[in-house]
Amino acid sequence: MFGYVQIRKPELKIKDYDTYHSFYCGLCHILYERFGIRGQVTLTYDMTFLVMLLSSYYESEVTTEKRRCIVHPAKAHTERTTDLTAYGADMNVLLTYFHFVDDKQDENSIRANGGIALYRSAYAKIKDRYPLQCKRIVHSLKTLRAIELRDNGSEEDLNAACDSFGRLMAALFAYDEKDPMLHALKGLAFHLGRYIYLMDAWDDLAEDIEKKRYNPLKSLYNHDLYDDKKVESLLYDSAAKAAAYFEMLPCLQYRDILRNILYAGIWNKFDKKQAECKKEQV
């Protein structure tokens, strides 16, 4: 479900891309440092965004180092980390653990059970460090699970499912419960979460219909999979609200990069698939 919160590289300045890439590499390094290879393989663009956003908002001091790694063995790459990178790494692994829990509930596969076993000890440590985030995520996932099992195809349930995933994202962004701008951080995360859930459902719609799997859009928008203005309207609404909350935040560092992600990058998958569909129709 994650992987939609990306940069749009052609619209970034070279120096901004280098900065973004260095945060991505920094998160990768901290994942390895805290959890080994099992942590490193969970690396996502989404948590890179979280680290950059929180580091900008809290004006965190940046540590810069050059390192070689398995992916870049020939040339040392710049890695940027802050005191928020470790938090992003923990949230990254936390989401991976719950992804396998969700898979186990869906199909009880060997892969799902193996994933749970692999990340169980890491989850226990993260739960000790961030009990409130874990509690809220568990509650959001339980609510979401109940909606998905009901599977009545109503617009009311679609919105409820989006809201549940939005609350999950809000839990991740709530680094400091006493923060005076917490409402804006959580508002950004909530609507970004709604967007991600909708985008993932739209992206998987054809495959889910073919394989008779749950999809909240299946009953509502089966008539026209990739040219449905109602789905597009819902996505624009969530994206616009997320951006509006972002503009409330006093994020000065990396602002151009964060805007690139929120205004353009999150639409990469949508724009690509729309272009492919239009080409097929010609």
Buried (B, 14 or more C-beta within 10 A) or exposed (E): BBBBBBBBBEBBEEEBBEBBBBBBBBBBBBBBBBBEEBBBEBBBBBBBBBBBBBBBBBEBEBEEBEEEBEEEEEEEBBBBBBEBBBBBBBBBBBBBBBBBBBBBEEEEEEEBEEBBEBBEEBBEEBBEEBEEBBEBBBBBBEBBBEBBEEEEBBEEBBBBBBBBBBBBBBBBBBBEEEBEBBEBBBBBBBBBBBBBBBBBBBBBBEEBBEEEEBBBBBBBBEEEBBEBEEBBEBBEBBBEBBBEBBEEBEBEBBBEBBBBBBBBBBBBBBEEBBEEEEEEEE
